[in-house]
Amino acid sequence: MFYSQENNPDSFKWKVDDSMFKLEQPTEQYVEYAAKQRELDSNAKATRQYRSFAIIPDIVAIDILTKYGIDIHAPSFMHNAAEVRKFKQIIQSEYSLLLTSNIAKAA
C-alpha cells in the first residue's frame, strides 16, 4: 500500500496484490470543507458573478471517469458544455455533500 501523495494523509491509497488493485481515500475532510463553504455561501452576496461549485477528491474524479467516462482533469473538459452539465448533475445527485455552494437552489 502507498499514498498517491507521500506527505498527504488525505490523498488516496493504492492497495495492490497479485490479482487486483484497490483505491481508497478518506473524504471526511472534503465533506467538512464543503459544509463550511456552503455556510459561507449562504451569507455571500447573491449578485456575485462567480461561485465555487464543489470540491472533488481524486477518488471521486476517478469514480466519475470510470462510471461515466468524464475526465474532469482533461484540458478540454471545461470546453465541453454537455460534459460539464452531466458532471454537475452527477455531483448534485450522487455527491451532494461535496457541493461548496448552494448552487443547486439557483440551478
MIDOSE-1310 file (N, C-alpha, C; in nm, 2 decimals, decimal comma, always signed):
residues 107
mfys	+0,08/-0,12/+0,00/+0,00/+0,00/+0,00/+0,09/+0,12/+0,00; +0,05/+0,22/-0,08/+0,12/+0,35/-0,07/+0,02/+0,46/-0,11; +0,06/+0,59/-0,06/-0,03/+0,70/-0,09/+0,01/+0,76/-0,23; -0,09/+0,82/-0,29/-0,07/+0,89/-0,42/+0,02/+1,02/-0,40
qenn	+0,01/+1,08/-0,28/+0,10/+1,19/-0,24/+0,16/+1,15/-0,11; +0,29/+1,14/-0,11/+0,36/+1,08/+0,01/+0,32/+1,15/+0,14; +0,32/+1,28/+0,15/+0,30/+1,35/+0,28/+0,16/+1,41/+0,30; +0,07/+1,35/+0,22/-0,07/+1,40/+0,23/-0,16/+1,28/+0,28
pdsf	-0,20/+1,28/+0,41/-0,28/+1,17/+0,46/-0,42/+1,16/+0,40; -0,46/+1,27/+0,33/-0,59/+1,28/+0,27/-0,59/+1,24/+0,12; -0,47/+1,20/+0,07/-0,46/+1,16/-0,07/-0,51/+1,01/-0,07; -0,52/+0,96/-0,19/-0,58/+0,82/-0,20/-0,46/+0,72/-0,18
kwkv	-0,50/+0,60/-0,13/-0,41/+0,49/-0,11/-0,43/+0,39/-0,22; -0,32/+0,34/-0,27/-0,32/+0,22/-0,36/-0,29/+0,10/-0,28; -0,37/+0,00/-0,30/-0,35/-0,13/-0,24/-0,34/-0,23/-0,36; -0,23/-0,30/-0,37/-0,20/-0,38/-0,49/-0,16/-0,52/-0,44
ddsm	-0,22/-0,62/-0,50/-0,18/-0,76/-0,48/-0,17/-0,83/-0,62; -0,14/-0,95/-0,62/-0,12/-1,02/-0,75/-0,24/-1,02/-0,84; -0,36/-1,01/-0,79/-0,48/-1,03/-0,88/-0,55/-0,90/-0,90; -0,53/-0,79/-0,82/-0,61/-0,67/-0,83/-0,55/-0,55/-0,76
fkle	-0,61/-0,44/-0,78/-0,57/-0,32/-0,71/-0,69/-0,25/-0,66; -0,68/-0,17/-0,55/-0,79/-0,10/-0,49/-0,74/+0,04/-0,45; -0,83/+0,14/-0,48/-0,80/+0,27/-0,44/-0,89/+0,31/-0,32; -0,84/+0,38/-0,22/-0,92/+0,43/-0,11/-0,88/+0,57/-0,08
qpte	-0,97/+0,65/-0,03/-0,93/+0,79/+0,01/-1,03/+0,83/+0,11; -0,98/+0,89/+0,23/-1,08/+0,94/+0,32/-1,14/+1,07/+0,27; -1,27/+1,09/+0,29/-1,33/+1,20/+0,23/-1,39/+1,30/+0,34; -1,38/+1,26/+0,46/-1,44/+1,34/+0,57/-1,39/+1,49/+0,57
qyve	-1,26/+1,51/+0,54/-1,21/+1,65/+0,54/-1,27/+1,73/+0,42; -1,30/+1,66/+0,31/-1,36/+1,73/+0,20/-1,51/+1,76/+0,23; -1,58/+1,67/+0,29/-1,72/+1,69/+0,33/-1,73/+1,81/+0,43; -1,64/+1,81/+0,52/-1,64/+1,92/+0,62/-1,61/+2,05/+0,56
yaak	-1,51/+2,05/+0,47/-1,48/+2,18/+0,40/-1,60/+2,23/+0,32; -1,66/+2,14/+0,24/-1,78/+2,17/+0,16/-1,89/+2,23/+0,25; -1,92/+2,17/+0,36/-2,02/+2,22/+0,45/-1,99/+2,36/+0,50; -1,87/+2,39/+0,53/-1,83/+2,52/+0,58/-1,84/+2,62/+0,46
qrel	-1,81/+2,58/+0,34/-1,82/+2,67/+0,23/-1,97/+2,70/+0,19; -2,05/+2,60/+0,21/-2,20/+2,62/+0,18/-2,25/+2,72/+0,28; -2,21/+2,71/+0,41/-2,25/+2,81/+0,51/-2,20/+2,95/+0,47; -2,08/+2,96/+0,43/-2,03/+3,09/+0,39/-2,11/+3,14/+0,26
dsna	-2,14/+3,05/+0,18/-2,21/+3,09/+0,05/-2,35/+3,14/+0,08; -2,41/+3,09/+0,19/-2,55/+3,14/+0,22/-2,54/+3,28/+0,27; -2,43/+3,33/+0,32/-2,41/+3,46/+0,37/-2,35/+3,56/+0,27; -2,31/+3,51/+0,15/-2,24/+3,59/+0,05/-2,34/+3,66/-0,04
katr	-2,29/+3,76/-0,11/-2,38/+3,84/-0,19/-2,44/+3,76/-0,31; -2,56/+3,77/-0,33/-2,63/+3,69/-0,44/-2,59/+3,74/-0,57; -2,54/+3,87/-0,58/-2,51/+3,93/-0,71/-2,37/+3,90/-0,76; -2,29/+3,82/-0,69/-2,15/+3,79/-0,74/-2,16/+3,71/-0,87
qyrs	-2,06/+3,73/-0,95/-2,06/+3,67/-1,08/-2,01/+3,53/-1,08; -1,92/+3,49/-0,99/-1,87/+3,35/-0,99/-1,89/+3,30/-0,85; -1,90/+3,17/-0,84/-1,91/+3,10/-0,71/-1,85/+2,96/-0,73; -1,80/+2,91/-0,63/-1,74/+2,77/-0,63/-1,86/+2,67/-0,64
faii	-1,84/+2,56/-0,71/-1,94/+2,46/-0,73/-1,92/+2,35/-0,63; -1,81/+2,28/-0,63/-1,78/+2,17/-0,54/-1,64/+2,14/-0,52; -1,60/+2,07/-0,42/-1,46/+2,02/-0,40/-1,46/+1,87/-0,44; -1,37/+1,83/-0,53/-1,37/+1,70/-0,58/-1,25/+1,62/-0,54
pdiv	-1,26/+1,53/-0,45/-1,14/+1,45/-0,41/-1,10/+1,36/-0,53; -0,97/+1,33/-0,54/-0,92/+1,25/-0,65/-1,01/+1,12/-0,67; -1,04/+1,06/-0,56/-1,11/+0,93/-0,57/-1,25/+0,95/-0,64; -1,31/+1,06/-0,62/-1,44/+1,09/-0,68/-1,42/+1,12/-0,83
aidi	-1,31/+1,19/-0,87/-1,28/+1,21/-1,01/-1,26/+1,08/-1,08; -1,19/+0,99/-1,01/-1,16/+0,86/-1,07/-1,29/+0,78/-1,09; -1,38/+0,79/-0,99/-1,50/+0,72/-0,99/-1,59/+0,77/-1,11; -1,60/+0,90/-1,12/-1,67/+0,96/-1,23/-1,61/+0,92/-1,37
ltky	-1,48/+0,92/-1,38/-1,42/+0,88/-1,50/-1,45/+0,73/-1,53; -1,45/+0,64/-1,43/-1,47/+0,50/-1,45/-1,62/+0,48/-1,49; -1,71/+0,54/-1,41/-1,85/+0,51/-1,43/-1,91/+0,58/-1,56; -1,87/+0,71/-1,58/-1,93/+0,79/-1,68/-1,84/+0,83/-1,80
gidi	-1,71/+0,80/-1,79/-1,62/+0,84/-1,90/-1,59/+0,99/-1,90; -1,62/+1,06/-1,80/-1,60/+1,20/-1,79/-1,46/+1,23/-1,72; -1,37/+1,28/-1,79/-1,24/+1,31/-1,73/-1,23/+1,46/-1,70; -1,26/+1,49/-1,57/-1,27/+1,63/-1,53/-1,13/+1,70/-1,53
haps	-1,02/+1,62/-1,54/-0,89/+1,68/-1,55/-0,84/+1,70/-1,69; -0,91/+1,66/-1,79/-0,87/+1,67/-1,93/-0,87/+1,82/-1,96; -0,77/+1,87/-2,04/-0,77/+2,01/-2,08/-0,89/+2,06/-2,15; -0,96/+1,97/-2,22/-1,08/+2,01/-2,30/-1,21/+2,00/-2,22
fmhn	-1,21/+1,95/-2,09/-1,33/+1,93/-2,02/-1,42/+2,05/-2,01; -1,36/+2,16/-1,96/-1,44/+2,29/-1,94/-1,49/+2,35/-2,07; -1,44/+2,30/-2,19/-1,49/+2,35/-2,32/-1,60/+2,26/-2,37; -1,64/+2,16/-2,30/-1,74/+2,07/-2,35/-1,87/+2,09/-2,26
aaev	-1,96/+2,17/-2,30/-2,07/+2,21/-2,22/-2,16/+2,09/-2,18; -2,17/+2,00/-2,27/-2,26/+1,88/-2,23/-2,19/+1,80/-2,12; -2,06/+1,78/-2,13/-1,99/+1,70/-2,02/-2,00/+1,78/-1,89; -1,98/+1,91/-1,89/-1,99/+1,99/-1,77/-2,13/+1,98/-1,71
rkfk	-2,23/+1,99/-1,79/-2,37/+1,98/-1,74/-2,39/+1,84/-1,68; -2,34/+1,74/-1,74/-2,36/+1,60/-1,69/-2,28/+1,58/-1,56; -2,16/+1,64/-1,56/-2,08/+1,63/-1,43/-2,15/+1,70/-1,32; -2,21/+1,82/-1,34/-2,28/+1,89/-1,24/-2,40/+1,81/-1,19
qiiq	-2,47/+1,74/-1,28/-2,58/+1,66/-1,24/-2,54/+1,54/-1,15; -2,43/+1,48/-1,19/-2,37/+1,37/-1,12/-2,34/+1,41/-0,97; -2,27/+1,53/-0,96/-2,23/+1,58/-0,83/-2,35/+1,61/-0,75; -2,45/+1,68/-0,81/-2,57/+1,71/-0,73/-2,65/+1,59/-0,69
seys	-2,65/+1,48/-0,77/-2,73/+1,37/-0,74/-2,66/+1,26/-0,65; -2,53/+1,24/-0,68/-2,46/+1,13/-0,62/-2,36/+1,18/-0,51; -2,31/+1,30/-0,52/-2,21/+1,35/-0,43/-2,25/+1,49/-0,37; -2,37/+1,51/-0,33/-2,42/+1,64/-0,29/-2,35/+1,70/-0,17
lllt	-2,29/+1,61/-0,09/-2,21/+1,66/+0,03/-2,08/+1,73/-0,01; -2,04/+1,72/-0,14/-1,92/+1,79/-0,18/-1,95/+1,92/-0,25; -2,08/+1,96/-0,26/-2,11/+2,09/-0,31/-2,06/+2,20/-0,21; -1,99/+2,30/-0,27/-1,94/+2,41/-0,19/-2,02/+2,54/-0,19
snia	-2,13/+2,53/-0,27/-2,22/+2,65/-0,27/-2,36/+2,59/-0,27; -2,45/+2,68/-0,26/-2,59/+2,65/-0,26/-2,65/+2,66/-0,40; -2,56/+2,63/-0,50/-2,59/+2,65/-0,64/-2,71/+2,57/-0,68; -2,74/+2,46/-0,61/-2,85/+2,37/-0,65/-2,98/+2,45/-0,64
kaa	-2,99/+2,54/-0,55/-3,11/+2,62/-0,54/-3,13/+2,71/-0,66; -3,01/+2,76/-0,72/-3,02/+2,85/-0,83/-3,02/+2,78/-0,96; -2,99/+2,65/-0,96/-2,99/+2,58/-1,09/-3,12/+2,55/-1,15
